Amino acid sequence: MAWQLAASSKLAWKEFGPAFLWTSVWDPVEEKFGALPFIYGTLMSSAIALAVAVPLGVGSAIFLAELAPRKVSNACTFMIELLAAVPSVILGLLGIFVLVPAVRAVEPWLTSTLGWLPLFQGEPYGVGLLTAGLILAFMILPYITVITREVLLAVPRPLKEAMMALGATHWETVWNVSLPYARPGIYGSIFLSLGRALGETMAVTMVIGNTPKISLSLLDPSYSMASVVANELAEAVGDLHLQALIAIGLTLFVITIIINGLARLLIYKTVGPRAKA
Amino acid sequence: MNEAHFQRRKRISRLMFALTSLCAAVSLSVLFVILGYIAYHGLSTLNLDFFTKLPKPVGETGGGIANSILGSAKLVGLAGLLGIPIGVLGGVYIAEYGDNKLGFLIRYAADVLNGVPSIVIGVFAYTLIVLPMKRFSALSGSAGLAIIMIPIVLRNTEEFIRLVPHSIREAALALGVPQWKVVLRVVLPTAGPGIITGSLLALSRIAGETAPLIFTAFGNRFWDKGWMNPMASLPHTIYTYAIAPYEDWHRQAWAAALVLMLFVLLVNVGARALLRTSSGEAH
């Protein structure tokens, strides 16, 4: 599969060399292609998603694993798994009609209170990195929650009981025993959802604004690797354009393979290779 | 270690757990917000025409998405025909004979493939089928979907085969039944409900996939003309309708989303119910 993608994009690699990865011009008319704006958009939106989803997901997992009675916990986990089953195009639809207006309403306030940060300057379009990041956060939240709960439940009971017997409060036990023990698994779940977030196409395409430029502001429209492939591949004109898009696909493929490879190794390490995710 | 200090630690403990409960509440409410919103917007547009008519030209209201529903069913059906046998057989192999390097490698590859973005798999199907044939086709769409579902089915099959108790297997072997027959007649029927559940879940997952279909099955506003031609599908129709500037299309997108969502939810809930009743003590 990697070979097939590489073979189909060799024209683009030959034309631009590895500089393809850090050139920021994308001009189908002039046939000049560089992938940097897309790589930037992809990484930034995923970073926002992680910043939102990791605390929320780990927090939920602690609640489900430690606090909730087993029945409630199972029911809640089932519902969170259902959230993972929501097709991404539907999340994108909600993104367009619910999240974009909401973000547009909040943005002027963000600009006025946090405007001294370059992150929050610019026009309130509603579409952009911030919106894309939030949608992605909802998307990866279930993965983080479910896997983290699983590894927290795998923490040996005697360890926790020993801590309790020493007079630690419940929270101190979780913080000092359960979380460190589960750490590789939690990192694994984060990497795994990072892989998802990087490759997520539909929901992001629908809200990111699809403008191939690099801007420091989170409020500006941007573009991601997966979205540009989705938008342009079907109507690419010229071999070079087509191959540049496939080259982006290949880059994305390599990145996600590396991230997923790491994630799996980490999860195998905590819960054994037979854990499902 | 005085009393005040101890009280403070207890308060922190309580506060942090309150925060985690809040996190869980937020996570759960997301699902209900999504469901509620789709139901609210989608229900008003749903009627019989929606399921039986073709889309109307732009500007006219009404019409339906019958072609997309049928297209989705066909695409997912063919993908299932391609993907389920490969996934199940692969799963049987690594569960029965896979306790070695090769088995580990397949397992690892399947897990990694599972994490590859669907759009990349779409690009792969595009270069493999669309480019040489020089046309968008339903076949290439199904091939892409099948690649997505194989690792899911494979890992799931393995999981359930491993749950089959050793005693049953050994009983059959002790009666002199050859290994292949044990797998076929004893192990597979025992693991059957689980495998079916997993396959259903994989089907519901690919039914919602859009990214790989954009440039393979491509979409179509009419009834499709066979496997070698573009075919409409539900998720792709939602996508085109949602980003189009027409009010009426937006309403139809909500309704289509409701249909797709109901399908996915029913399969998910149904599959789990099936598993629970057939295996007795479920997890």
Interface residues (C-beta under 8 A of the other chain):
Chain A: M1 Q4 L5 S8 P55 L56 G57 V58 G59 S60 I62 F63 L64 E66 L67 A68 C76 F78 M79 I80 E81 L82 L83 A85 V86 P87 S88 V89 I90 L91 G92 L93 L94 I96 F97 V98 F138 L141 P142 T145 T169 H170 W171 E172 V174 W175 L192 G195 R196 L198 G199 E200 T201 M202 M206 A226 V229 A230 L233 A234 L245 I246 G249 L252 F253 T256 I257 I259 N260 G261 A263 R264 P273 R274 K276 A277
Chain B: R9 K10 I12 S13 R14 M16 F17 L19 T20 S21 L22 C23 A24 V26 S27 L28 V30 L31 I34 Y37 I38 H41 F104 R107 Y108 D111 V112 N114 G115 V116 P117 S118 I119 V120 G122 V123 F124 Y126 T127 L128 L131 F136 R155 N156 E159 R162 L201 S204 R205 A207 G208 E209 T210 A211 I214 F215 F218 P235 I238 Y239 A242 I243 H250 A253 W254 A257 L260 M261 V264 L265 N268 V269 R272
